[in-house]
Structure formats: C-alpha cells, structure tokens
C-alpha cells in the first residue's frame, strides 16, 4: 500500500516539469501594425518567434532539437483583418515540424502563440 502511494506520488512529481513547460507564457507585446499587409504580418510573426520566443522557450528548443529552427508563414493562409489576425506559423527543427496558431492583435499590440500542434 505504502509503495503504491510512493509510486503514485513519484509519478506526480515527474509530471510537474512537463506541466510547467506547457504553462509558460506564450504572449508578448509588439509594435502596432494595423496598416500592415499580409506579407508584413507574416514577416513580423516569423521575426518575433525567432528573436523573442525561441530564445526563451527551453521546451521549444528541446522539442525542435535546435535553437535556430526554420520558420515560415504562407501569407495567403493568414486570416482576419487589420485589428485581429490568425497566423499559422510553421516551425521545423532537427527533431520535428509543428504549427503554431498565432493570434495577432495589432491595435492592442499583442501577440499570442498557441501550443505547437
């Protein structure tokens, strides 16, 4: 009975780091971009990910197996309007390729990254 409880508690402790990595803040501030074109929005999101996110997100570095993944956005896949954009950001590293759903609120100057899918 005690060994089962210890094992169960041990499993809970092991899963804590994974939960902590998943709960990291995936949002940030950007310069206002209400008049930006889809191509400019694509460039903004790619630049933000490479310069401001992957440098701080250890879980993503581990996931992709690199600090310098290849990122791209197909501008025609961006939806929304000048105030609120939805941007599918594709990221490829040594280990895997994933897509982030990025929400960009140009008027509020906010960018939010979903979990990599």
C-alpha positions, 0 to 999 in steps of 0.5 A: 500500500505504502509503495503504491502511494510512493509510486503514485506520488513519484509519478506526480512529481515527474509530471510537474516539469512537463506541466510547467513547460506547457504553462509558460507564457506564450504572449508578448507585446509588439509594435502596432501594425494595423496598416500592415499587409499580409506579407508584413504580418507574416514577416513580423510573426516569423521575426518575433518567434525567432528573436523573442520566443525561441530564445526563451522557450527551453521546451521549444528548443528541446522539442525542435532539437535546435535553437535556430529552427526554420520558420515560415508563414504562407501569407495567403493562409493568414486570416482576419483583418487589420485589428485581429489576425490568425497566423499559422506559423510553421516551425521545423527543427532537427527533431520535428515540424509543428504549427503554431496558431498565432493570434495577432492583435495589432491595435492592442499590440499583442501577440499570442502563440498557441501550443505547437500542434 
